[in-house]
Amino acid sequence: MQPRTLYWILLFGGLAFLCGCDRLPGKPKEKDRWKPPTEIKDFAELFNTNCRGCHSNGKTLGASISMNNPAYLAVIPKEVMQKTIEAGIAGTEMPAYSAKTGGPLTDEQITILVDGIYNWAKGREAPTDNLPPYSAALGDVNHGKAIFAQDCANCHGSDGAGLKGKGGSVVDKVYLSLVSNQYLRTTVIVGRPELGMPSFRDDVQGKPMTPEEISDVLAWLASHREGPAPGQTAPKGGPASKTQTSNPIE
């Protein structure tokens, strides 16, 4: 056999071997290959990348309500969760994630996120008896002050300014400028168990708060605001009134 012929045989044979080899040094596995962000379909990766910075996954603390909270998932309608992720909440740190509004996620990815979040509650669902409505109008300010003193002052102080070693201030104007009425309502209903805050069922042992009491407490908290709540615009004639409903999101 001519040396040149042998050379070409070896060259093409080696190339064929290399092209058919999936275990070359440095060659990434399929799961490790780069993918465009729009092709990510793994729930954990989507949540950790887009949500975990603010919302706990049940293993870490977050600035906002934990998504891995069965009580939260029992009270918030699934379609509201979907809408919140899509459109965000105006005036807050919650951005719009839908690609239709300039966000980074496709409709499919948002659905994966919502389904994955609700799957966390499977097998440990919270009781739904006497569950207050997710969103409702603000109630009576004066009665709300009395209910706050009864149900919330033990941790937040009678004036809501907080108690050392317990709960922080819930009437601080900077704090109230960052959170919507709906966020406050949701927190009162489901609590922040990761921070030691009880739900509406457990503020006073054996005496769950009624829907009316929750709305009244929210009215008292909202009365400490300067201007409208995040996500709301002031109605004609002055600041947000007690008749305004909470934002239908969060």
PyMOL commands that set and color helices and strands:
alter all, ss='L'
color gray80, all
select helices_A, chain A and resi 3-19+30-32+37-39+43-50+70-75+78-87+99-101+107-119+141-151+153-156+173-178+181-190+193-195+211-222
alter helices_A, ss='H'
color red, helices_A
deselect
rebuild
show_as cartoon
